[in-house]
Amino acid sequence: MSRADAAAFIGALSLANPSPRSELHYHDPFTLLVAVVLSAQATDAGVNKATPALFAAAPTPAAMAALGEAEIGRHIRTIGLWQSKARHVAALSRALVEQHGGVVPHDRTALEALPGVGRKTANVVLNVAFGEATMAVDTHIFRIGNRTGLAPGKTPRAVEEGLVARIPADKLRDAHHWLILHGRYVCKARRPECWRCVAAAWCRYPAKTPAPDA
């Protein structure tokens, strides 16, 4: 997809949703960080059901570290991979207290050094909590980048770099949300709903699906 078509594709998504927001529920950078770690291979809706009680019990890194792995696990048992996630949340909370004064760092290297935090999670935190124009490539965005021709790539990093290169700079921060939501609700994995895609005119997907009653 050319830069012009990529800009038009993103522009169409922006007109349909002028003020996109993360669907994860959070109160501050710390609760956002925990929610994103918990959302790996899980739905935002599932995470949002589990976190109110967890955040009420431990709203800060110090409180979460004191809560401990076992109690964290008790709150998040409904989330996939909860055992490893409880371990990561406890460990990253301790690291925040011991290494960063209980504050989530506004720094990619420091974020990625935290237990359970990779590039995608760091990008989400930098984007949502700190307002940076980063592109966090999850399964939805990876699929859209390849399916539509917006930014084909064999790895999430390749898709990320393609998107950053093609999307206009003034739309890059919000594009993270537009693409995730588009993949979640329209450009679905098994059967994309092409008939209601506002960006279909620029999409390179050759097997566009017709409306069910067509």
C-alpha positions, 0 to 999 in steps of 0.5 A: 500500500502506498503512503497516500493510500495508507494515509487515506485508510487511517483517515477513514478510520479516524473519521469513524472514531474521532476520539479513540480510547483504550478499552482497558480500565485503569486509573494511572500508569501503574494500573494501566501497566498491570492491566496490559500485562494481564491482557496478553492472550486474554480479552480486555473485557475479561481483564476488566472483570478481574481488575476492580477488586485487584486494584482496590486491594493494591492500587500502588506498586508498594501495595501490590508487592505487599499483596504478593503473588498468591493473593494477586493470583486469587484475584485473576484466576479467571484470566488465562495464564494467571499463574505466570501473570501473578508472578510477573505482576508481583515481580514488576511491582517489587522492581518499581518500588526498589528501582524506580521509587514506586513510579512507572518509568517514562522510558522504553528501556526501563519498562522493557526491563520489568518482569513480564513487560515486552515491547508491545506492553511498553508501547501501550504504556508509552502511548496511553499513559505518556502520550507518545506516538508509539505503535503497539502491534498485537495480534489484531494489528499484525493481522491488519497490517498483513491482510490489508497491505497497510504494512506487511511483515513477517514479525510484529516488529516489521509490521510496527516499523512499516506502520510507523513509516506509512502513517502520518505523524499527526495520526500515529498515536491514535492509529494504535487504537483505531487499528486495534478496535478495527481488528477487534470489531470489523477486520476479524480473524476468521471472517472480516466484515468487509461490507461495513469497513470504512476503509475498504476502498484502500484495502488490498485484501483480495477476498473481501466478504460480502454482507450476509444477505448479499 
